[in-house]
């Protein structure tokens, strides 16, 4: 049975740990976990509390996390030490680390030192951390969805310390709270509110999501069963970006960190030791380096070893065991741990010490175990329960239930869950009723004392939860039925029909959405799809969240963001990172990972939403085309579309006032502009192209005619020299795609290919015939024929011109008319783009038939090809599309300063 001593834990998660004496001077007690000591500073250092200089003997430093403070600031320090940070996490949520990168003027959240070497950043929150500090980062990422564990509808501020800009101002005292010299200040990662470390506790705890509240998809409105999927899969982050080693890989991540913290000392009075924290570290050869005097007591070395692993426990509870280099290389090292030599208490380390040591926790007959309730209970974070050698899982539950106001007779309705709060993954394991808790704690510490510091025990009520994992599967043959798709998946993936069902079919795109009622089956299907092809076409899968529209706040209009990471000189990748932090990551979709359809399906039940497309004109056309096909399945059938131009020409973005191209503007300001943009209508056009010559059927030798090709047009369609230049540019980009990563270089290639065509003859009018609204139109001597829907062509040129002409109406992008313009050659096109001339006005109408007498280059919205002889018909395509035009007015100041994000995530700060 468990012992009688027990207590209820407060919301801070425990009492302050004892810290060393600071020279005998009286001072306020330190905050939880910090082990402060007075330090002598030979150069100015910044205080992490007030950001002012510390000089001489006026500073105190935490021996574990390197927190620096003035003596006068100690009473204001509220930031916990890294050693106890895991115990203060309210809801454990793993981080989603991207690839290592260089980040200027950023600081590690664990050790508080500058990120001078390649480091990691979380793709979802503002956590930055050294590669070797990753195992010590606590799982305190933003909770972006409900997954059945401690779900709730009220959200508090999610505070993250430091890495603020130097002009950041505190919401409470209105003074500067940011610094580029030290990790200081606090930011809510949902609403963006800023505060000093000493002031943030005065802020109202409830978070309203700030200025972007109407654009954010609230976490309580999103449900995702993600137990078997990594965060990279849940947030649809391309695996090509995940280049860092996994926490389970056999790497020397801790070895690198030890070199940073304890350089090989050249001081003859000191020596450097390798320290392992358990069997797992020995097996993987992952150690930390510490520097100690050559003559040091055992207790001093144990204390230094604990600090290296961010553990501030009493060193009397730990001991060191020796390992020689030969033992470390032995395959049987784990089995020999118990026979390893132990250091007698009080012994002294001398020069002839072994090269490596392993730190162990001393066995205990009694311990105090913290039990966390798995449901929200105001004022209670955990229950402290004293256990002994006879305490089992069942006896612990019997002791805890009365303290939670539950009946002991209902013990079978509860279970004890062990939760390991790793920085990359939160792992849960249900303990057996008869398992001895003391033995379980010993096993964890034997594996890793660091792991014990990141492990919790939750008491959970047994409930029958319904598992629903939604998988989007694309790349299937188009125009099939749900039954046909089910048969294909059963044949290729051996899906189990009792666990998997097709709930949505998008036959024109060859895509389906599966609902899987078993975690392991969902994971198996997801992994198999990566290596499966159907009709020589690779399948792809995306994990989709479920949006709960009934929980959306009133007046909510979430923003669905599509980003093409290959556009804009690869600026799209930085924008992906920024928008994931400013909004809910479940709103952000990478177009190279399944296209636009997964995003539209996720938002299909939301009654009102807007769309932001980050890419070039081709990307915008792609998204608008997908919207047209899926419109009838959306609750919001006509969402308005905004553009963040990342392409080369960006003509549609120019017309809608979004600019000639993205050049590093603040992503937060972009979202504000989208929120304040005006709705306008735009025509879309369907181009029907004759099929090429019939091809011979390989089976019966008969000629099978190809169906006509249908293309959607938003901006313009060109025939002749205009399309020929686009085609040459397209071929050059296919040959060397790595060089086409800047707008300036792309335009230079256009000029080069244009100069090569400068001597072409004007005979296009002889190679085609044109009908406009059933009337034959005589063409002048031209080399290019262009149909324009918007008043911008070729990177902002006005091809139609501004002169009045009584023959034609004034062009509008929503007037149901296309303008037909001719150009005489490359020189003429150059003059138009330079503003010296206009094109040759030929016609204006709503229905066009072009007869090609020979193969001619054709391009639609920048996508070129060679069209064989035949007919081309251009006509209006269905309803007009709703676009967002950037307002000319200055951004409005909405609400108080608290609602305005003054320090947003800017890609220009990342320094990658």
C-alpha positions in Angstrom: 0.0 0.0 0.0 1.1 3.6 -0.5 2.2 5.6 2.5 -0.2 8.1 4.0 1.7 11.3 3.3 0.2 13.2 0.4 -0.4 16.8 -0.7 -2.0 18.8 -3.5 0.3 20.6 -5.9 -0.2 24.3 -6.8 -0.5 25.6 -10.3 3.2 26.4 -10.4 4.0 22.7 -10.1 6.2 22.6 -7.0 8.2 24.5 -4.5 11.6 26.2 -5.2 14.6 24.0 -5.1 17.4 24.9 -2.6 20.2 26.9 -4.1 23.9 27.5 -3.1 24.8 30.3 -0.7 25.8 33.5 -2.4 28.6 34.7 -0.3 26.5 35.2 2.9 24.7 38.3 1.8 21.0 38.4 2.5 18.9 38.6 -0.6 15.4 37.6 -1.8 14.7 33.9 -2.3 15.4 32.7 -5.9 12.6 31.7 -8.3 11.9 27.9 -8.7 14.8 25.8 -9.7 17.5 28.4 -10.2 20.9 27.8 -8.6 22.3 31.3 -8.5 25.9 32.1 -7.5 27.7 35.4 -7.5 30.0 35.8 -10.5 32.8 38.2 -11.2 32.4 39.6 -14.7 35.4 40.9 -16.7 33.3 42.3 -19.4 29.8 43.8 -19.6 27.0 41.2 -19.6 23.3 41.8 -20.0 20.7 41.0 -17.4 18.0 38.6 -18.6 15.5 40.4 -16.5 15.9 44.1 -17.2 18.3 43.8 -20.2 20.7 46.4 -18.7 24.4 45.9 -18.3 25.9 43.9 -15.4 29.5 44.7 -14.5 32.0 43.5 -11.9 30.6 41.8 -8.8 27.0 42.9 -9.3 25.9 39.8 -11.2 24.4 36.4 -10.3 24.4 33.4 -12.7 22.3 30.3 -12.6 24.7 27.3 -12.6 22.3 25.2 -14.6 20.7 27.4 -17.3 23.1 30.4 -17.4 20.4 33.0 -16.4 22.1 36.3 -15.5 20.6 38.8 -13.2 21.4 41.9 -11.1 21.1 41.4 -7.4 18.3 44.0 -7.4 16.5 42.0 -10.1 16.5 38.7 -8.4 13.1 39.4 -6.7 11.6 40.1 -10.1 12.8 36.9 -11.9 9.8 34.7 -12.7 11.3 32.6 -15.5 11.9 29.0 -14.2 15.2 27.3 -14.7 15.5 24.8 -17.6 15.8 22.0 -15.1 12.2 22.4 -13.8 10.6 23.8 -17.0 9.2 20.3 -17.9 7.3 20.1 -14.6 5.5 23.5 -15.4 4.1 22.5 -18.7 0.4 22.5 -18.6 -0.4 20.4 -21.7 2.6 18.5 -23.2 2.8 19.1 -26.9 5.9 18.1 -28.9 7.8 20.4 -31.2 8.2 20.2 -34.9 11.8 20.9 -35.8 12.8 21.9 -39.3 16.3 21.5 -40.8 19.3 23.0 -39.0 20.0 26.6 -40.1 21.9 29.8 -39.2 19.8 32.3 -37.3 21.2 35.8 -36.6 20.7 37.4 -33.2 18.7 34.4 -31.9 19.3 32.6 -28.6 18.8 29.1 -27.4 15.8 28.7 -25.1 17.5 25.9 -23.1 21.0 27.2 -22.4 20.3 30.9 -23.2 23.4 31.2 -25.3 23.6 32.8 -28.8 23.0 30.5 -31.8 26.4 30.8 -33.3 26.4 27.3 -34.8 23.7 25.7 -37.0 20.6 25.3 -34.8 17.0 24.1 -34.9 13.8 26.1 -34.8 10.3 24.8 -34.3 8.1 25.1 -37.4 5.0 25.8 -35.3 6.3 28.1 -32.4 9.1 30.5 -31.8 11.4 28.0 -30.1 15.1 28.2 -31.1 17.5 25.6 -29.7 21.1 24.4 -30.2 21.4 20.9 -31.8 22.8 19.4 -28.6 20.1 21.2 -26.5 17.2 19.5 -28.3 16.9 16.6 -25.8 16.5 19.1 -23.0 13.9 21.3 -24.5 10.5 20.6 -22.9 7.4 19.7 -24.9 5.7 23.1 -24.6 4.8 23.8 -28.2 1.4 25.4 -29.2 -1.6 23.1 -28.9 -3.1 23.6 -32.4 -5.8 21.0 -32.3 -7.8 18.7 -30.1 -6.6 15.1 -29.9 -8.6 13.6 -27.1 -6.1 14.5 -24.4 -7.1 17.4 -22.1 -9.2 19.2 -24.7 -10.8 22.5 -23.7 -12.4 25.5 -25.3 -10.8 28.3 -23.2 -7.3 29.3 -24.3 -4.7 31.1 -22.2 -1.7 33.0 -23.5 1.0 30.7 -24.7 4.1 32.5 -23.5 7.5 32.1 -25.1 10.6 33.8 -23.7 13.0 36.0 -25.7 14.1 36.4 -29.3 12.1 39.7 -29.6 13.1 42.6 -31.7 14.9 45.5 -30.0 11.9 47.8 -30.5 9.4 45.5 -28.9 7.3 47.3 -26.2 5.7 45.8 -23.0 1.9 45.8 -22.9 1.9 46.4 -19.2 4.5 49.2 -18.6 4.8 50.4 -22.2 8.6 50.3 -22.0 11.0 48.5 -24.3 11.1 44.8 -23.5 13.0 43.3 -26.4 16.7 42.9 -26.9 19.0 41.6 -29.7 21.8 41.0 -27.1 20.1 38.7 -24.6 17.2 36.3 -24.2 14.6 38.5 -22.6 11.0 39.5 -22.8 7.8 37.4 -23.3 5.5 36.9 -26.3 2.2 35.1 -26.6 2.5 32.9 -29.6 -1.2 33.2 -30.4 -2.1 36.9 -30.1 1.5 38.3 -30.2 1.2 40.4 -27.0 4.6 41.4 -25.6 5.7 41.9 -21.9 8.7 42.0 -19.7 9.5 38.9 -17.7 8.6 40.8 -14.6 5.3 42.1 -16.1 3.7 39.2 -18.0 2.0 37.7 -15.0 -0.1 40.9 -14.7 -1.6 40.3 -18.1 -5.1 38.8 -18.2 -4.6 35.0 -18.7 -7.3 34.4 -21.3 -6.0 34.8 -24.9 -8.4 36.4 -27.5 -6.0 35.7 -30.5 -5.4 39.4 -31.0 -5.8 41.4 -34.2 -5.9 38.3 -36.4 -8.7 36.6 -34.3 -11.2 36.5 -37.2 -8.6 34.9 -39.6 -7.3 32.3 -37.2 -8.8 28.8 -37.0 -9.2 28.3 -33.2 -7.5 25.1 -31.9 -10.7 24.0 -30.3 -12.4 23.9 -33.7 -9.8 21.4 -35.1 -9.7 17.7 -34.3 -6.9 15.4 -35.3 -6.2 11.9 -34.1 -2.5 11.8 -34.5 -1.1 9.2 -32.1 1.0 7.4 -34.7 2.0 10.3 -36.9 4.9 12.7 -36.4 4.3 16.5 -36.2 5.8 16.8 -39.7 3.0 14.6 -41.0 0.3 16.2 -39.0 1.2 19.7 -40.3 1.9 18.4 -43.8 5.5 19.7 -43.8 7.6 18.3 -46.6 9.8 15.5 -45.5 12.6 16.8 -47.8 13.0 19.6 -45.2 13.5 17.1 -42.3 17.2 16.7 -42.6 18.1 16.7 -39.0 18.8 13.4 -37.2 16.0 11.9 -35.3 16.2 11.7 -31.5 16.3 7.9 -31.8 19.1 7.8 -34.4 22.6 6.8 -33.3 24.2 10.2 -33.5 26.5 12.3 -31.3 24.1 15.2 -30.7 25.0 15.3 -27.0 28.6 15.0 -27.8 28.5 18.2 -29.9 26.8 20.0 -27.1 29.4 19.0 -24.5 32.1 20.5 -26.7 30.2 23.8 -26.6 29.7 23.8 -22.9 33.0 22.5 -21.8 35.8 23.1 -24.2 38.9 20.8 -23.8 40.6 22.8 -21.0 44.2 23.9 -21.6 44.4 24.6 -17.8 46.7 22.0 -16.4 44.7 22.1 -13.1 41.5 20.9 -14.8 40.5 17.8 -16.7 37.6 17.0 -19.1 35.4 14.0 -18.4 32.7 12.2 -20.5 29.5 11.8 -18.6 26.7 9.4 -19.7 23.2 9.7 -18.1 22.1 6.0 -18.5 22.1 2.9 -20.5 20.5 4.5 -23.5 23.3 7.1 -23.7 26.0 4.4 -23.3 24.4 2.3 -26.1 24.4 5.3 -28.5 27.7 6.8 -27.3 25.9 10.1 -26.5 27.7 11.9 -23.7 28.2 15.4 -22.2 31.6 16.8 -21.4 32.3 18.5 -18.0 35.5 20.3 -16.9 36.5 19.7 -13.2 39.7 20.2 -11.2 42.1 17.4 -11.4 41.7 17.0 -7.7 38.0 17.1 -6.9 35.7 15.4 -4.5 33.2 12.9 -5.8 30.3 15.2 -4.8 31.7 18.1 -6.9 31.9 15.9 -10.0 28.4 14.5 -9.4 27.1 18.1 -9.1 28.8 19.2 -12.3 27.4 16.1 -14.1 23.9 16.9 -13.0 24.2 20.5 -14.2 25.4 19.2 -17.6 22.1 17.3 -17.9 20.0 20.2 -16.5 19.1 18.4 -13.3 19.1 20.5 -10.1 18.3 17.6 -7.7 20.3 16.9 -4.5 23.6 15.4 -5.5 23.4 13.0 -2.5 20.7 11.1 -4.4 23.2 10.2 -7.3 26.4 8.4 -7.7 29.0 7.8 -10.4 30.0 4.5 -12.0 33.2 4.1 -14.1 33.6 2.8 -17.6 36.8 2.3 -19.5 37.0 2.9 -23.3 37.1 -0.8 -23.9 33.9 -1.3 -21.9 32.2 1.5 -23.8 32.9 -0.4 -27.1 31.8 -3.7 -25.7 28.6 -5.1 -27.2 27.6 -6.4 -23.7 27.9 -3.0 -22.0 24.3 -2.8 -21.0 24.4 -6.2 -19.3 27.6 -5.2 -17.4 26.2 -2.0 -15.8 25.4 -3.6 -12.5 28.9 -5.0 -12.2 30.5 -1.7 -12.9 32.9 -0.1 -10.4 31.2 2.4 -8.1 32.9 5.4 -6.4 33.0 5.4 -2.7 31.4 8.4 -1.0 34.0 11.1 -0.2 36.6 9.7 -2.6 38.8 12.1 -4.5 39.3 12.3 -8.3 42.9 12.4 -9.3 44.8 12.5 -12.6 44.5 8.8 -13.4 40.7 8.7 -13.6 38.9 6.7 -16.3 37.9 8.5 -19.5 34.2 8.1 -19.1 31.6 7.9 -16.3 27.9 7.1 -16.0 25.7 8.9 -13.5 23.2 6.8 -11.6 20.3 7.5 -9.3 20.7 5.8 -5.9 17.9 3.2 -5.2 15.2 4.4 -2.8 12.7 2.4 -0.7 10.3 5.4 -0.6 9.5 8.1 -3.1 7.1 10.9 -3.7 5.2 10.5 -6.9 3.3 13.3 -8.7 -0.1 12.2 -10.2 -1.6 14.6 -12.7 -5.4 14.5 -13.3 -6.2 14.1 -17.0 -9.2 16.4 -16.8 -9.0 20.1 -16.0 -9.5 20.9 -12.3 -9.2 24.5 -11.3 -6.5 25.1 -8.7 -4.9 21.7 -8.8 -2.0 20.8 -11.1 -1.0 17.5 -9.5 -1.3 15.3 -6.4 1.9 14.3 -4.4 1.7 10.7 -3.2 4.3 8.9 -1.1 4.9 5.3 -2.4 7.0 2.4 -1.2 8.2 -1.0 -2.5 4.7 -2.5 -2.3 2.9 0.3 -4.2 1.3 -0.9 -7.4 -0.6 0.9 -10.1 -3.9 -0.2 -8.5 -3.0 1.0 -5.0 -1.9 4.4 -6.4 -5.2 4.8 -8.1 -7.0 3.8 -4.9 -5.1 6.5 -3.0 -5.7 9.2 -5.6 -9.4 8.8 -6.4 -10.7 10.1 -3.0 -8.5 13.2 -3.3 -10.2 13.9 -6.7 -13.7 13.5 -5.2 -14.2 10.1 -7.0 -15.5 6.9 -5.5 -13.0 4.1 -4.9 -15.6 1.6 -6.0 -15.2 2.9 -9.5 -11.5 2.0 -9.6 -11.9 -0.2 -12.7 -12.9 2.9 -14.7 -9.5 4.5 -14.3 -6.0 3.8 -15.5 -2.5 5.2 -14.8 -0.7 6.5 -17.9 3.0 7.2 -18.1 3.8 10.1 -20.4 7.3 10.9 -21.7 7.4 14.5 -22.7 10.1 14.5 -25.3 10.8 17.6 -27.3 10.1 15.8 -30.6 7.4 13.3 -29.5 5.1 12.9 -26.5 4.8 9.1 -25.8 2.0 7.6 -23.7 2.0 4.1 -22.1 -0.7 2.6 -19.9 0.7 0.8 -16.8 -0.4 -2.6 -15.8 -2.6 -2.7 -12.6 -0.1 -4.9 -10.8 3.1 -3.2 -11.9 5.3 -2.0 -9.0 5.8 1.7 -9.3 9.1 1.8 -7.6 10.5 -0.7 -10.0 9.1 1.3 -12.9 10.9 4.5 -11.7 14.1 2.6 -11.3 13.9 1.3 -14.9 13.3 4.8 -16.3 16.3 6.3 -14.3 18.5 3.3 -15.4 17.6 4.1 -19.0 18.1 7.9 -18.6 18.0 10.2 -15.7 17.1 13.0 -18.1 14.1 11.0 -19.3 12.9 10.7 -15.7 12.9 14.5 -15.5 10.6 14.6 -18.5 8.2 11.8 -17.4 4.8 12.3 -15.8 2.0 10.0 -14.5 -1.6 10.8 -15.4 -4.7 9.2 -13.9 -7.2 8.8 -16.8 -10.8 7.7 -17.0 -11.5 4.8 -19.3 -13.6 6.0 -22.2 -14.5 4.4 -25.5 -13.2 7.0 -27.9 -14.0 6.7 -31.6 -10.8 6.8 -33.7 -11.2 8.7 -37.0 -8.1 9.3 -39.0 -8.7 11.1 -42.3 -6.2 10.5 -45.1 -6.3 12.3 -48.5 -5.0 10.0 -51.3 -4.2 11.5 -54.7 -2.7 10.2 -57.9 -5.4 7.7 -58.7 -7.0 7.2 -62.1 -9.7 9.9 -62.7 -13.4 9.5 -63.4 -14.0 6.3 -61.3 -16.6 5.5 -58.7 -16.1 5.1 -55.0 -16.4 1.3 -55.4 -13.7 1.3 -58.1 -11.4 3.3 -56.0 -12.0 1.0 -53.0 -11.1 -2.0 -55.2 -7.9 -0.3 -56.4 -6.8 0.5 -52.9 -7.6 -3.0 -51.7 -5.5 -4.5 -54.5 -2.6 -2.1 -54.1 -2.6 -1.5 -50.3 -4.5 -4.5 -49.0 -6.8 -2.1 -47.0 -9.2 -3.7 -44.5 -12.7 -2.8 -45.4 -13.9 -3.1 -41.8 -11.4 -0.4 -40.8 -11.2 1.8 -43.9 -13.9 3.5 -45.8 -14.0 6.0 -48.7 -15.9 9.0 -47.4 -15.3 11.5 -50.2 -14.5 11.1 -53.9 -13.1 13.7 -56.2 -13.2 11.7 -59.4 -12.1 14.4 -61.8 -8.9 14.8 -59.9 -8.4 11.1 -59.2 -8.5 11.7 -55.4 -10.3 10.2 -52.4 -10.5 10.8 -48.7 -10.3 7.7 -46.5 -11.6 7.4 -42.9 -9.6 4.9 -40.9 -10.8 3.7 -37.5 -7.5 2.2 -36.4 -4.2 4.1 -35.7 -1.9 1.3 -36.8 -3.9 0.7 -40.0 -3.8 4.4 -40.8 0.0 4.5 -40.3 0.5 1.4 -42.4 -1.5 2.8 -45.3 0.3 6.2 -45.1 3.7 4.6 -45.3 2.8 2.1 -48.1 1.4 4.9 -50.3 4.8 6.5 -50.5 6.1 3.5 -52.5 2.9 2.7 -54.5 2.2 3.6 -58.1 -1.0 3.0 -60.1 -0.8 3.2 -63.9 2.8 4.4 -63.6 1.7 7.3 -61.5 3.0 7.8 -57.9 0.3 8.0 -55.2 0.6 10.5 -52.4 -1.1 10.8 -49.0 -1.8 13.7 -46.7 -3.0 13.6 -43.1 -6.1 15.9 -42.8 -7.6 17.5 -39.7 -11.3 17.6 -39.1 -12.7 21.1 -38.7 -15.7 21.5 -36.4 -17.7 24.4 -37.8 -20.2 24.4 -34.9 -17.4 25.6 -32.6 -16.3 28.5 -34.8 -16.8 31.9 -33.1 -19.4 34.4 -34.5 -18.0 36.5 -37.4 -15.1 34.1 -37.9 -13.7 34.0 -41.4 -10.6 31.8 -41.3 -7.9 32.3 -43.9 -6.9 29.3 -46.0 -3.3 29.8 -47.1 -1.7 28.1 -50.1 2.1 28.5 -50.6 4.2 27.4 -53.5 7.7 26.9 -51.9 9.4 26.8 -55.3 8.2 30.3 -56.2 9.9 33.6 -55.6 13.5 32.5 -55.3 12.5 30.0 -52.7 11.0 32.8 -50.5 7.9 30.5 -50.2 9.6 28.3 -47.7 10.2 31.3 -45.3 6.6 32.4 -45.8 5.4 28.9 -44.9 7.4 29.1 -41.6 6.1 32.6 -40.8 2.4 31.9 -41.6 2.4 28.7 -39.6 3.5 30.8 -36.5 1.1 33.7 -37.1 -2.0 31.5 -37.8 -2.9 27.9 -37.0 -0.6 25.6 -38.9 -3.7 23.6 -40.0 -4.6 26.6 -42.2 -1.3 26.5 -44.2 -1.0 24.1 -47.1 2.1 23.5 -49.2 1.1 23.1 -52.8 3.9 20.7 -53.6 2.3 18.3 -51.1 -0.9 17.2 -52.7 -1.9 20.5 -54.5 -4.9 22.7 -53.5 -7.5 20.0 -53.0 -6.5 18.9 -49.5 -6.9 22.5 -48.3 -10.3 23.0 -49.9 -11.5 19.7 -48.5 -10.3 20.6 -45.0 -12.3 23.9 -45.2 -15.3 22.4 -47.0 -17.6 22.6 -44.0 -16.6 26.2 -43.0 -19.5 28.6 -43.9 -17.2 31.6 -44.5 -13.5 31.6 -45.3 -11.0 33.5 -47.5 -8.0 32.2 -49.5 -4.5 33.6 -49.8 -2.4 32.2 -52.6 1.4 32.7 -52.4 3.0 32.1 -55.8 3.1 33.3 -59.3 0.3 33.7 -61.8 0.5 30.0 -62.7 0.0 29.1 -59.1 -3.0 31.4 -58.8 -4.5 29.8 -61.9 -3.9 26.3 -60.4 -5.8 27.2 -57.2 -8.6 29.0 -59.0 -9.0 25.9 -61.3 -9.2 23.6 -58.3 -11.7 25.9 -56.6 -13.9 25.9 -59.8 -14.0 22.1 -59.7 -14.8 21.7 -56.0 -17.0 24.7 -55.6 -20.2 22.8 -55.5 -18.9 20.7 -52.5 -18.0 23.8 -50.4 -20.3 25.3 -47.7 -18.7 28.6 -48.8 -19.0 28.3 -52.5 -17.5 31.6 -53.4 -14.5 32.4 -51.1 -12.6 35.5 -52.0 -9.0 35.0 -53.1 -6.0 37.3 -52.3 -2.5 37.0 -53.8 1.0 37.3 -52.5 3.0 37.5 -55.7 6.1 35.3 -55.8 6.4 34.7 -59.6 8.3 36.6 -62.3 5.6 38.6 -64.0 2.9 38.7 -61.3 0.5 40.6 -63.6 -2.7 39.6 -61.7 -1.0 40.7 -58.4 -0.2 44.1 -59.9 -3.7 44.6 -61.0 -5.1 43.8 -57.6 -2.5 46.2 -56.0 -0.5 43.4 -54.2 2.6 44.6 -55.9 5.1 43.5 -58.6 6.5 40.8 -56.3 7.3 39.9 -52.7 10.4 41.5 -51.4 10.5 40.6 -47.7 7.6 42.5 -46.3 6.4 41.7 -42.8 4.1 38.6 -43.1 1.9 40.0 -40.3 1.3 43.2 -42.2 0.4 41.2 -45.3 -2.3 39.4 -43.2 -3.6 42.7 -42.0 -3.8 43.9 -45.6 -5.7 40.7 -46.6 -8.2 41.3 -43.8 -8.8 44.9 -44.9 -8.9 44.1 -48.7 -11.9 44.9 -50.9 -13.8 42.3 -52.8 -13.9 42.6 -56.6 -15.1 40.3 -59.4 -12.9 38.8 -62.2 -13.9 37.0 -65.4 -12.4 33.6 -66.1 -12.3 32.0 -69.5 -12.4 28.5 -71.0 -10.1 27.7 -73.9 -11.1 24.6 -75.9 -8.2 23.3 -78.1 -8.5 20.7 -80.8 -6.8 17.4 -80.0 -3.6 16.4 -81.9 -3.7 13.8 -84.6 -5.3 10.4 -83.6 -2.9 7.8 -82.3 -2.9 4.1 -83.1 -4.3 1.8 -80.5 -1.6 -0.8 -79.6 -4.2 -3.6 -79.1 -6.3 -3.5 -82.3 -4.4 -1.1 -84.5 -7.4 1.3 -84.7 -7.0 5.1 -84.6 -8.3 6.6 -81.4 -9.0 10.3 -81.4 -7.8 12.3 -78.4 -10.4 14.4 -76.6 -10.1 18.2 -76.9 -7.9 19.9 -74.4 -9.6 22.4 -72.0 -7.6 25.1 -70.4 -8.7 27.8 -68.0 -7.5 31.4 -68.5 -7.3 34.2 -65.9 -4.9 36.8 -67.4 -4.1 36.4 -71.0 -3.6 34.0 -73.9 -0.9 34.5 -76.5 -0.2 33.0 -79.9 3.0 33.5 -81.9 6.1 35.4 -80.8 4.9 36.0 -77.2 4.3 32.3 -76.7 7.5 31.4 -78.4 9.6 33.4 -76.0 7.7 31.8 -73.1 8.4 28.4 -74.5 12.2 29.1 -74.9 12.3 30.4 -71.3 10.4 27.2 -70.2 13.0 25.0 -71.9 15.9 26.9 -70.4 14.4 26.5 -66.9 13.9 22.8 -67.4 17.6 22.4 -68.4 19.0 24.3 -65.3 16.2 24.7 -62.7 18.6 25.6 -60.0 19.6 28.9 -61.6 16.0 30.2 -61.9 15.6 31.3 -58.2 15.5 35.1 -58.6 13.1 37.4 -60.4 16.1 39.4 -61.8 17.7 36.4 -63.4 14.4 35.2 -64.9 13.8 38.5 -66.6 17.4 38.5 -67.9 16.7 35.1 -69.6 13.6 36.6 -71.2 15.7 39.4 -72.6 18.3 37.0 -73.9 15.8 34.7 -75.7 14.0 37.8 -77.1 17.1 39.1 -78.7 17.5 35.8 -80.5 14.1 36.3 -82.1 14.5 39.9 -83.1 14.7 39.3 -86.9 11.5 37.2 -87.2 9.2 38.0 -90.2 5.7 39.3 -89.7 3.6 36.5 -91.1 1.4 35.2 -88.2 -1.7 36.7 -89.9 -1.2 34.3 -92.8 -1.0 31.3 -90.4 -4.4 31.7 -88.6 -7.9 33.1 -89.0 -9.9 34.9 -86.3 -13.6 35.1 -85.6 -15.0 37.4 -82.8 -18.6 36.9 -81.8 -19.3 35.0 -85.0 -17.7 37.8 -87.2 -14.6 37.2 -89.3 -11.8 39.7 -88.3 -9.1 40.7 -90.8 -5.7 40.6 -89.1 -3.0 43.2 -89.8 0.7 42.3 -90.4 1.7 41.0 -86.9 4.0 38.4 -85.3 1.9 37.9 -82.1 -1.8 37.8 -81.2 -2.7 38.3 -77.5 -6.1 38.0 -75.8 -6.0 40.0 -72.5 -8.5 39.8 -69.5 -6.6 42.1 -67.2 -4.9 45.5 -67.8 -1.4 44.1 -67.2 0.8 42.0 -69.5 4.4 41.0 -69.5 5.3 42.2 -66.0 3.1 45.2 -65.7 2.9 46.6 -69.3 -0.4 48.2 -70.5 -0.8 46.4 -73.8 -4.2 47.8 -74.7 -3.2 51.4 -73.9 -5.0 54.3 -72.3 -6.1 56.2 -75.4 -9.8 56.7 -76.0 -11.3 54.7 -78.8 -14.9 54.9 -79.8 -14.8 51.5 -81.4 -14.3 49.7 -78.1 -15.6 49.9 -74.5 -13.2 50.7 -71.6 -11.6 47.4 -70.5 -12.7 46.0 -67.1 -11.6 42.7 -65.6 -15.3 41.8 -64.9 -17.0 43.1 -68.0 -17.4 39.7 -69.7 -15.2 40.9 -72.6 -11.7 40.0 -73.8 -9.5 42.5 -75.6 -7.5 41.3 -78.7 -4.2 42.9 -79.3 -1.4 42.4 -81.9 2.3 42.9 -81.7 4.7 43.2 -84.7 7.7 41.5 -83.1 10.2 41.5 -80.3 11.1 45.2 -80.7 7.4 46.2 -80.5 7.0 44.0 -77.3 10.1 45.8 -75.8 8.6 49.2 -76.6 5.3 48.2 -75.0 7.1 47.0 -71.8 9.1 50.3 -71.7 5.9 52.3 -71.9 6.8 53.8 -75.4 4.0 52.2 -77.4 0.8 50.2 -77.1 -0.3 47.1 -78.9 -2.4 47.1 -82.1 -6.0 47.0 -81.0 -7.8 44.4 -83.1 -11.1 43.4 -81.4 -13.2 43.1 -78.3 -15.7 40.4 -77.6 -17.0 37.5 -75.6 -16.6 34.5 -78.0 -13.6 33.8 -80.1 -12.8 31.1 -82.7 -9.2 30.8 -83.9 -8.3 28.5 -86.9 -4.6 27.5 -87.0 -3.3 26.6 -90.4 0.1 25.3 -89.1 1.7 24.5 -85.7 2.0 27.7 -83.7 3.3 28.3 -80.1 0.6 29.1 -77.6 0.8 30.2 -74.0 -1.9 30.7 -71.4 -1.0 32.5 -68.2 2.7 31.8 -68.8 2.3 28.0 -69.6 3.5 27.5 -73.2 3.3 24.6 -75.7 3.2 24.0 -79.5 -0.4 23.8 -80.7 -1.0 21.7 -83.9 -3.3 22.9 -86.7 -7.0 23.0 -85.7 -9.6 25.1 -83.9 -9.2 27.1 -80.7 -12.4 28.4 -79.0 -12.4 30.9 -76.2 -15.5 31.6 -74.1 -16.6 32.7 -70.7 -16.2 30.1 -67.9 -19.1 29.9 -65.5 -19.5 32.4 -62.7 -17.1 35.2 -62.0 -14.5 34.6 -59.4 -14.3 36.7 -56.2 -10.9 38.3 -55.7 -9.4 40.5 -53.0 -8.0 43.9 -54.0 -5.6 45.6 -51.6 -7.1 48.7 -50.1 -5.5 52.0 -50.9 -6.3 53.2 -47.3 -3.7 52.9 -44.6 -4.1 50.0 -42.2 -6.8 50.7 -39.6 -6.0 50.6 -36.0 -8.4 48.1 -34.6 -8.9 47.8 -30.8 -6.3 48.5 -28.2 -2.6 48.1 -28.3 -3.0 44.6 -26.8 -4.9 43.5 -29.9 -2.2 44.8 -32.3 0.8 42.6 -32.9 3.8 44.8 -32.7 6.4 42.2 -33.1 5.6 39.6 -35.7 7.6 36.8 -37.3 9.5 38.4 -40.2 11.4 36.3 -42.7 14.0 39.1 -42.9 15.0 38.5 -39.3 15.7 34.8 -39.8 18.9 35.3 -41.5 18.9 32.0 -43.3 
